[in-house]
Amino acid sequence: MQDLSNSKQILKCIISAMNLGRKYPQNIYLLRYEDLCLNPYETVDKLLNFLNYKPIPELIDHNITSHFGKTPSGQEIEIPKTRHEDPLSSVKNSAQKVFEWKTTIRKGLKQQIEENCKKSMNILGYTMGVQEGDQTLVKSASEVWPFS
């Protein structure tokens, strides 16, 4: 059995963040890993806009293409397997890796996490009982975080 005792603490942190988001919407931004992996250009654009930073397209394009396997036009490119499967490499094909856990996590552990983190998962827009091929996110980032 895994120790999931901090699941209540995670829920408290989420509730605190939501309260801070209501109070200071201009100072807090929700960045979900899944959004970054699946929609990297849109997510980076929104983050840079929130931070009031001027984008550097060449830098953004280079990093997203090499780390996410997507070009600015949305075309998917293959990242060499040796680069994204090396455990010491920072280059991962994040669009392919984002939901890899669905196929590698032990069934009992997944059920245990879902039981302990049900409220947190619901607030953050994750669905329960996810199987390979299922949609994991059931809420958009703006539905989860309507403050910005």
C-alpha positions as CSV (number, residue, x, y, z in Angstrom):
1,M,0.0,0.0,0.0
2,Q,1.2,3.5,-0.9
3,D,1.2,6.2,1.7
4,L,-1.3,8.8,0.4
5,S,-1.6,10.6,3.7
6,N,-0.8,14.0,2.1
7,S,-3.9,13.8,-0.2
8,K,-5.8,15.9,2.4
9,Q,-2.9,18.5,2.4
10,I,-3.1,18.6,-1.4
11,L,-6.8,19.4,-1.2
12,K,-6.2,22.1,1.3
13,C,-3.5,23.6,-1.0
14,I,-5.9,23.6,-3.9
15,I,-8.7,25.3,-1.9
16,S,-6.2,27.9,-0.7
17,A,-5.0,28.5,-4.3
18,M,-8.6,28.9,-5.4
19,N,-9.2,31.4,-2.6
20,L,-6.1,33.3,-3.6
21,G,-7.2,33.2,-7.2
22,R,-10.5,34.9,-6.3
23,K,-8.7,37.5,-4.2
24,Y,-5.7,38.2,-6.5
25,P,-6.7,37.0,-10.0
26,Q,-4.0,39.1,-11.7
27,N,-1.3,37.4,-9.7
28,I,-1.9,33.7,-10.1
29,Y,-2.0,31.6,-13.2
30,L,-3.0,27.9,-13.6
31,L,-0.5,26.0,-15.7
32,R,-1.4,22.4,-16.3
33,Y,1.2,20.0,-17.5
34,E,-1.3,18.3,-19.8
35,D,-2.3,21.6,-21.5
36,L,1.4,22.5,-22.0
37,C,2.0,19.0,-23.6
38,L,-1.1,18.9,-25.8
39,N,-1.3,22.5,-26.8
40,P,2.2,23.9,-26.2
41,Y,1.9,27.1,-28.4
42,E,-1.4,28.2,-27.1
43,T,-0.4,27.5,-23.5
44,V,2.9,29.3,-23.8
45,D,1.2,32.3,-25.5
46,K,-1.3,32.5,-22.7
47,L,1.4,32.2,-20.0
48,L,3.6,34.9,-21.7
49,N,0.6,37.2,-22.0
50,F,-0.2,36.7,-18.3
51,L,3.4,37.5,-17.4
52,N,3.3,40.5,-19.8
53,Y,6.4,39.1,-21.6
54,K,7.1,39.7,-25.2
55,P,7.5,36.3,-27.0
56,I,10.7,35.4,-28.8
57,P,9.2,33.3,-31.6
58,E,12.5,31.6,-32.6
59,L,13.2,30.5,-29.1
60,I,9.7,29.3,-28.5
61,D,9.6,27.4,-31.8
62,H,12.9,25.7,-31.2
63,N,12.0,24.6,-27.7
64,I,8.5,23.4,-28.5
65,T,9.6,21.6,-31.6
66,S,12.4,19.8,-29.8
67,H,10.6,19.0,-26.6
68,F,7.0,18.5,-27.7
69,G,7.4,17.3,-31.3
70,K,5.1,20.0,-32.7
71,T,5.8,22.8,-35.2
72,P,4.1,26.2,-35.2
73,S,1.7,25.0,-37.9
74,G,0.6,22.1,-35.6
75,Q,2.5,19.4,-37.6
76,E,3.8,16.6,-35.5
77,I,7.4,15.7,-36.0
78,E,9.2,12.6,-34.7
79,I,11.8,13.1,-32.0
80,P,14.4,10.4,-32.2
81,K,13.6,7.7,-29.7
82,T,17.2,7.8,-28.3
83,R,16.7,11.4,-27.4
84,H,13.3,11.2,-25.6
85,E,13.8,7.9,-23.9
86,D,17.2,8.7,-22.4
87,P,16.4,9.0,-18.6
88,L,19.1,11.7,-18.3
89,S,17.8,13.8,-21.3
90,S,15.6,16.8,-20.8
91,V,14.2,16.2,-24.3
92,K,11.0,14.2,-24.1
93,N,8.2,14.0,-26.6
94,S,5.8,15.4,-24.1
95,A,2.8,15.1,-26.3
96,Q,3.3,11.3,-26.3
97,K,4.5,11.0,-22.7
98,V,1.8,13.1,-21.0
99,F,-0.6,10.2,-20.5
100,E,1.9,7.3,-20.6
101,W,1.0,6.7,-16.9
102,K,-2.3,5.2,-18.0
103,T,-0.4,2.1,-19.4
104,T,2.3,1.8,-16.7
105,I,0.5,2.5,-13.3
106,R,-0.6,-0.5,-11.3
107,K,-4.4,-0.8,-11.3
108,G,-4.6,-1.0,-7.5
109,L,-2.5,2.1,-7.1
110,K,-4.6,4.0,-9.5
111,Q,-7.8,3.1,-7.6
112,Q,-6.1,4.0,-4.3
113,I,-5.1,7.5,-5.7
114,E,-8.6,8.1,-7.1
115,E,-10.2,7.1,-3.8
116,N,-7.9,9.4,-1.8
117,C,-7.8,12.3,-4.2
118,K,-11.4,12.3,-5.5
119,K,-12.2,15.9,-4.4
120,S,-8.9,17.3,-5.7
121,M,-9.2,15.5,-9.0
122,N,-12.7,16.8,-9.5
123,I,-11.8,20.4,-8.7
124,L,-8.8,20.3,-11.1
125,G,-10.9,18.8,-13.9
126,Y,-9.7,15.2,-14.0
127,T,-12.0,12.2,-14.6
128,M,-12.0,9.1,-12.5
129,G,-11.5,5.5,-13.8
130,V,-9.3,6.5,-16.7
131,Q,-8.3,3.7,-19.0
132,E,-5.9,3.8,-21.9
133,G,-7.6,5.9,-24.7
134,D,-10.0,7.6,-22.3
135,Q,-10.1,11.4,-21.9
136,T,-8.3,12.4,-18.7
137,L,-9.3,16.0,-18.5
138,V,-13.0,16.8,-18.4
139,K,-12.6,20.6,-17.7
140,S,-10.6,23.1,-19.6
141,A,-8.1,25.2,-17.7
142,S,-10.4,28.2,-17.9
143,E,-13.2,26.2,-16.4
144,V,-11.0,25.1,-13.5
145,W,-9.4,28.5,-13.1
146,P,-11.9,31.3,-14.1
147,F,-10.0,34.0,-12.4
148,S,-7.6,35.1,-15.1
